[in-house]
Amino acid sequence: MARDPRYDIISPLCQAGKIASFNDIFKYIPKTVVAHDLGKKVSRFNVLINKVEKFTLEELAMIGHFCGLEESIIFKLAEKEYFIQKGPLRVSKIR
């Protein structure tokens, strides 16, 4: 299986600050390509993208490997995406 050459642009874009969260990766490489390379159906991959906490660490590490990113970087991107998806913390008053 030939590696998609679009993966090569992810690491430099991340270093340049153009990729700030996990889903930013998919502005530059199609989700279908990554889903196929992970061995996932596109519909299941879309579910994972919308709930990034459902990815396993192994899957995130594999995506990082495809993109030439260190595990710590892809995990930080996923963490940032998690907090974006989660939205602002709502604190209720305890009485």
C-alpha positions in Angstrom: 0.0 0.0 0.0 1.4 3.3 -1.0 1.4 6.1 1.6 -0.6 9.1 0.6 1.8 12.0 0.0 -0.6 14.5 1.6 0.5 13.1 5.0 3.9 14.8 4.5 2.4 18.3 4.8 0.8 17.7 8.2 4.0 17.9 10.4 5.3 21.2 8.8 1.8 22.8 9.1 1.6 21.7 12.7 5.0 23.3 13.4 3.9 26.4 11.7 0.8 26.6 13.9 -1.7 26.0 11.0 -2.9 22.8 12.7 -3.9 23.6 16.3 -6.4 20.8 17.0 -7.0 17.2 15.8 -9.7 18.0 13.3 -7.5 20.6 11.6 -5.7 17.7 10.1 -8.7 17.0 7.9 -8.5 20.4 6.2 -5.4 19.0 4.5 -5.9 15.3 4.1 -9.3 13.7 3.4 -11.0 11.7 6.2 -11.6 8.9 3.8 -7.8 8.4 3.3 -7.1 8.3 7.0 -10.1 6.0 7.7 -8.9 3.6 5.0 -5.4 3.6 6.3 -6.6 2.9 9.8 -8.9 0.1 8.5 -12.1 1.8 9.6 -15.3 2.4 7.7 -15.7 6.1 6.9 -19.0 6.2 8.8 -17.4 4.8 12.0 -14.4 7.2 11.5 -16.8 10.1 11.4 -18.3 9.1 14.7 -14.8 9.0 16.2 -13.9 12.4 14.8 -17.0 13.9 16.4 -16.2 12.2 19.7 -12.4 12.3 19.7 -12.4 10.6 23.2 -13.6 7.4 21.6 -10.3 6.9 19.7 -7.9 4.5 21.3 -4.4 5.7 22.1 -3.2 3.2 19.6 -5.4 4.7 16.9 -4.2 8.2 17.7 -0.6 7.0 17.7 -1.1 5.4 14.3 -2.6 8.7 12.9 0.4 10.5 14.3 2.7 8.1 12.6 1.0 8.5 9.3 1.4 12.3 9.6 5.0 12.2 10.9 4.0 13.5 14.3 5.4 12.4 17.6 2.9 10.7 19.9 3.0 13.5 22.4 2.0 16.0 19.6 -1.0 14.0 18.3 -2.2 13.4 21.9 -2.0 17.1 22.6 -4.0 17.8 19.4 -6.6 15.2 20.4 -6.8 16.7 23.9 -7.4 20.2 22.5 -10.1 18.8 20.2 -11.7 17.1 23.2 -12.0 20.3 25.0 -13.3 22.1 21.9 -16.0 19.4 21.5 -16.8 19.4 25.1 -17.6 23.1 25.2 -17.3 25.5 28.1 -17.4 24.0 31.6 -20.7 24.7 33.2 -20.5 25.1 37.0 -23.7 24.9 39.0 -24.0 26.4 42.4 -24.1 23.9 45.2 -26.6 24.8 47.9 
